[in-house]
Amino acid sequence: MKTWGLRIGRLNPGSNRDVAYTVFDATNGAFSSAVHVVVGRGNGRFFRRSNGTAIVYQFAIAPSGGTATAPRDLQLVDLDDDGLRDIVTANETSNNISVLINMSDRIGS
């Protein structure tokens, strides 16, 4: 598994900074591409499960009309002017981009 792109920013309606990073895994010939987000607590730490591991939200990368592989880099930007940063990835192997619209204010945070 490779982690290429990493960005720090506020991805939920709160004021704490979160970490988003790209993941590409080509284990056993099966490709898996994703963006992981670790939610910050605001004190330099991250939310954790009862066993101590960080809670990581995973988003599969697949643009409409095709498949995306190898998300190389990402940017956090508010594309729909709702006050929440969305995630845009540049995908190396598939030569395209993916847009992940932030819906955290619509599902509760």
N, C-alpha and C positions, 0 to 999 in steps of 0.2 A: 504494500500500500504506500502511495506517495501523497504527500501534502505539498502543494505548490503555492497557492495563493492564500494570503491571510489578511484580514482587515478587522479593525476594532472600531466599533461604533454603537450607537443606541438603536437597537432594532425593535424594541418593544416600547409601549407608551410610557414606561417609567424613565427615570433619569440615569439608570445604571448602564455602563458600557458592557457590550457583549463581544464575543469573538466569533467571527465567521471564517471558515477556511475550506478550501477545495480538497477533495479526496479522489484519487484515481487508483483503482486496484485491478490488476490484470492477472490475478492468481489463476492457475490452471487453465489459461486460455479464455476465461470468462471475464468480460469487462464490466466494471461497476464504476459509475461516476456519481458523485454526490457533493453536496455542500453540507457541512456540519456547522451548527451554531451552539456555542456554549454560553449560557445566560449568566451575566455578572450579577453579583450581590451589591456592588457599590463600595466594597471595602478591600478590593484587590483579590477577592475570592469568588468562587463560582458556586451556584446551587449544586448540591450533591444528594445522592440517594442515601438511604440509611446505611448502606455498606461502605460509604465513603467515596464511591466513584462519581465523577462529574456527570451531570445530566446533559446529554448531547442530543439535540434535535437534528435529524437527518432529512435532507430533501434530495430526492432523486432528480437527476438532470436529464430532461428529455424535451426538446422543443417540439412544438406542434408540427406535424408533418414529417418527422424524422427522428433520428436518434442522435444524441450528443455523447461524445466520449472525450475524456481527458480534459476536464475543466482546469485550465492552466492558471487563470487569474480571475479575480472578482473585484467588483466595485460596489459600494453601498451608496445608493442615491434614491431620492424620493421621485419616482417616475410618474406617479398618479396624483401628486399634490395633496395627499391625505395626511401629511405630517409624519409619516413613517418611512424609514429607508427600506427600499427594495434591494434585491440582490441581482446583479447582472454578471454572468460568467462568460469568459472567452474560452471556447473549447478548441483545443489544439488538433486532435485527430480528426474530428468531424468538420473542422473549419467553419464554425458557426458560433452563435451566441445563444445563451439561455437567459430568460427573465423570470425571476421568482418574485411575484408580488407579495408584499408583506400583508398578511391578514390578521395580525396579532390583536388589533383593536376590535376585530369582528368576532373572535372566538374567546375573548377573555384573556387576561394575562396575569 
